[in-house]
Amino acid sequence: MKTFRRARVDLEAYAGKSVRVRGYIDRLHGYEIEAASPEAVEVVE
């Protein structure tokens, strides 16, 4: 999250959109993906 804040990325802007994320999958508290940087998130049409 710190990386996204430093890059001034508004995470709410991704709401309702289809995205492609490159990162690591974690199953500790259910499936989630961790993106290391804003460049790892791409909005797809």
Buried (B, 14 or more C-beta within 10 A) or exposed (E): EEEBEEEEBEEEEEEEEEEEEEEEEEEEEEEEEEBEEBEBBEEEE
